[in-house]
């Protein structure tokens, strides 16, 4: 577990953690199943489609690729700052996963209509929609969505890179940790998360590069990404809620054991 004092610190519970109950084990198993399913067929299809035109993206000027990296960093920073304000206004009407998916799909369709230029311009909006969805899920699991700590944990969810080999989904080192609340710590977290998020955005842009046709691709990929990141948020904040009761080590160990059992059939195939 990372123990960089300038970045995050491990929670020291006041009371001894309660032993894992059967009910808690059922919840942990369900979270493992949710993470395993998150990288399902739809997300894999998006990754495949993105890979088909990846070489084309590599041919783009360095300035364009730099814009993608900058867009990821800028989008995460803007979303983090905006999330610190009240969730009133339009937020009152976007209070379900379904509503966030619908808004993201509409945003992606608009962004993909004009090809790469509009797709790049649409990224901050898509990022904010996903961030708001993750923030709402944090609240569902007992965290204050407006605090610096919870918003930092929401940022961390964006570090989940998708269904690639070696990507084990939720980084459980953050389940029982408090991220440093200084501005420098938040900047460090964004710099850590942004490259992984930019990789995912590259898949999204690859499917939106063709004008008009990119509108359909943009709607579909945005829907997929909201689904993926909200699933990761449910797992991340669900584990944190259980860790507050039963301790981080017991919860994380049980989670990894259940995840390993789910992966075993694929390893044998």
C-alpha positions in Angstrom: 0.0 0.0 0.0 1.3 3.5 -0.9 2.3 5.5 2.2 3.5 8.7 0.7 2.6 11.2 3.4 2.3 14.0 0.9 -0.2 12.0 -1.1 -2.3 9.9 1.1 -2.3 8.4 4.6 -3.7 5.2 5.9 -6.9 5.3 8.1 -6.3 4.4 11.7 -9.8 3.3 13.0 -10.7 4.4 16.5 -12.4 1.1 17.4 -11.2 -2.4 16.5 -12.9 -3.5 13.2 -15.8 -5.9 13.5 -15.2 -9.4 12.1 -16.6 -10.1 8.6 -20.2 -11.3 8.8 -21.9 -13.6 6.3 -23.9 -10.5 5.1 -20.6 -8.6 4.5 -19.1 -11.5 2.6 -22.2 -11.6 0.3 -21.8 -7.9 -0.4 -18.1 -8.3 -1.1 -18.8 -11.2 -3.5 -21.4 -9.0 -5.3 -18.9 -6.2 -5.7 -16.3 -8.6 -7.1 -18.9 -9.8 -9.6 -19.8 -6.3 -10.5 -16.2 -5.4 -11.2 -15.6 -8.6 -13.2 -18.7 -7.9 -15.3 -17.8 -4.2 -15.8 -15.3 -5.1 -18.5 -17.9 -7.0 -20.3 -18.8 -7.4 -24.0 -19.9 -3.8 -24.7 -16.7 -2.3 -23.2 -14.6 -4.9 -25.1 -16.3 -4.0 -28.3 -15.5 -0.3 -27.8 -11.9 -1.2 -27.1 -11.7 -3.3 -30.2 -13.2 -0.6 -32.4 -10.8 2.0 -30.9 -7.9 -0.3 -31.7 -8.9 -0.6 -35.3 -8.1 3.1 -35.9 -5.4 3.5 -33.3 -2.8 3.6 -36.0 -4.6 6.5 -37.5 -4.5 8.4 -34.3 -0.8 7.7 -34.0 -0.4 9.5 -37.3 -2.0 12.7 -35.9 0.4 15.6 -35.3 2.0 15.7 -31.9 0.1 18.8 -31.1 -3.2 17.0 -31.5 -2.1 14.1 -29.2 -0.9 16.7 -26.7 -4.3 18.3 -26.8 -5.8 14.9 -25.8 -3.5 14.7 -22.8 -4.2 18.3 -21.9 -8.0 17.7 -22.3 -7.9 14.8 -19.8 -6.0 16.9 -17.2 -8.2 20.0 -17.8 -11.4 17.9 -17.7 -10.5 16.2 -14.5 -9.4 19.5 -12.9 -12.6 21.3 -14.0 -14.8 18.4 -12.9 -13.1 18.3 -9.5 -13.6 22.0 -8.9 -17.2 22.0 -10.2 -18.0 19.1 -7.9 -17.1 21.1 -4.9 -20.1 23.4 -5.5 -23.7 22.5 -4.6 -25.3 19.6 -6.4 -28.5 21.6 -6.8 -29.8 23.2 -10.0 -29.7 20.7 -12.9 -28.1 18.2 -10.6 -31.5 17.7 -8.9 -32.9 16.4 -12.2 -29.9 14.1 -12.9 -30.1 11.9 -9.9 -29.9 8.4 -11.4 -27.4 6.3 -13.3 -29.9 6.2 -16.2 -30.2 10.0 -16.3 -26.4 10.4 -16.4 -26.1 7.8 -19.2 -28.8 9.6 -21.2 -27.0 13.0 -20.9 -23.6 11.5 -21.7 -25.1 9.8 -24.8 -26.5 13.1 -26.0 -23.2 14.8 -25.3 -21.3 12.1 -27.2 -23.6 12.3 -30.2 -23.1 16.1 -30.4 -19.4 15.7 -30.0 -19.0 13.1 -32.7 -21.1 14.9 -35.3 -18.2 17.0 -36.5 -15.5 14.5 -36.1 -12.3 15.0 -34.2 -12.6 18.8 -33.5 -16.0 18.6 -31.9 -15.1 15.3 -30.2 -12.2 17.1 -28.4 -14.4 20.0 -27.5 -17.0 17.7 -26.0 -14.5 15.9 -23.6 -14.8 18.3 -20.7 -18.6 17.9 -20.7 -18.4 14.1 -20.9 -15.9 14.1 -18.0 -18.1 16.3 -15.9 -21.1 14.1 -16.4 -19.2 11.0 -15.4 -17.7 12.8 -12.4 -21.2 13.8 -11.2 -22.4 10.2 -11.6 -19.4 9.0 -9.5 -20.0 11.7 -7.0 -23.6 10.7 -6.5 -22.6 7.1 -6.0 -20.2 8.1 -3.3 -23.1 9.8 -1.5 -25.1 6.6 -1.8 -22.3 4.8 0.1 -22.3 7.2 3.0 -19.7 9.8 2.0 -20.2 13.5 1.8 -19.9 14.2 -2.0 -18.9 17.9 -1.5 -15.8 17.3 0.7 -12.3 17.5 -0.7 -11.6 13.9 0.5 -14.6 12.4 -1.3 -14.0 14.4 -4.5 -10.4 13.2 -4.4 -11.6 9.6 -4.2 -13.9 10.3 -7.1 -10.9 11.4 -9.1 -9.2 8.2 -8.3 -12.0 6.2 -9.9 -10.9 7.8 -13.3 -7.7 5.9 -12.9 -9.4 2.6 -13.9 -8.1 2.0 -17.4 -10.6 -0.5 -18.9 -10.5 -4.1 -19.9 -6.9 -4.4 -20.7 -4.5 -7.2 -19.7 -3.0 -6.4 -16.4 -5.7 -3.9 -15.4 -7.2 -5.3 -12.2 -9.8 -2.6 -11.8 -10.1 -1.0 -8.4 -6.8 -0.1 -6.8 -7.5 -1.4 -3.3 -4.6 0.6 -1.8 -7.0 3.5 -1.8 -9.9 1.7 -0.1 -8.6 2.3 3.4 -6.7 5.5 2.8 -7.3 9.1 3.1 -5.8 11.2 0.3 -3.9 14.2 1.4 -6.1 17.3 1.2 -3.6 19.9 0.1 -3.7 21.5 -3.3 -0.3 19.8 -4.1 -1.7 16.4 -3.3 -4.8 16.9 -5.5 -2.5 18.1 -8.4 -0.4 15.0 -7.8 -3.4 12.7 -8.0 -4.6 14.4 -11.2 -1.2 13.9 -12.8 -1.3 10.2 -11.8 -4.9 9.6 -13.1 -4.9 11.8 -16.2 -2.6 9.6 -18.4 -4.7 6.5 -17.7 -7.9 8.5 -18.4 -6.4 9.9 -21.6 -5.8 6.4 -22.8 -9.5 5.6 -22.4 -10.4 8.9 -24.1 -8.2 7.8 -27.0 -10.4 4.9 -27.6 -13.4 7.2 -27.4 -12.0 9.6 -29.9 -10.9 6.8 -32.3 -14.5 5.9 -32.7 -15.6 9.5 -33.3 -13.1 10.6 -35.9 -15.5 10.1 -38.8 -18.0 13.0 -39.0 -21.7 12.2 -38.9 -21.0 8.5 -38.3 -19.0 9.6 -35.3 -22.3 10.9 -33.7 -23.6 7.4 -33.3 -20.2 6.2 -32.1 -19.9 9.1 -29.6 -23.3 8.3 -28.1 -22.5 4.6 -27.8 -19.0 5.1 -26.3 -20.2 7.8 -23.8 -23.0 5.4 -22.6 -20.4 2.7 -22.3 -17.9 4.8 -20.3 -20.6 6.1 -17.9 -21.6 2.5 -17.3 -18.0 1.4 -16.8 -17.0 4.2 -14.4 -20.2 4.0 -12.4 -19.7 0.3 -11.9 -16.1 1.0 -10.8 -17.5 3.7 -8.4 -20.0 1.3 -6.9 -17.2 -1.1 -6.2 -14.7 1.5 -4.9 -17.1 3.2 -2.5 -18.9 0.0 -1.6 -15.6 -1.5 -0.4 -14.8 1.7 1.5 -18.1 1.5 3.3 -17.4 -2.0 4.3 -13.8 -1.2 5.3 -15.1 1.4 7.8 -16.9 -1.4 9.6 -14.7 -4.4 9.1 -11.3 -3.0 8.5 -9.4 -2.6 5.2 -7.3 -5.7 5.3 -10.2 -8.2 5.8 -12.4 -6.5 3.2 -9.6 -6.2 0.6 -8.4 -9.8 1.1 -11.9 -11.2 0.8 -12.5 -9.1 -2.3 -9.3 -10.3 -4.1 -10.1 -13.9 -3.2 -13.6 -13.6 -4.8 -12.2 -11.8 -7.8 -9.5 -14.6 -8.3 -12.3 -17.2 -8.3 -14.2 -15.3 -11.0 -11.1 -15.1 -13.1 -10.0 -18.7 -12.8 -12.3 -20.1 -15.5 -10.9 -17.5 -18.0 -7.4 -18.5 -17.1 -8.0 -22.1 -17.8 -9.7 -21.4 -21.1 
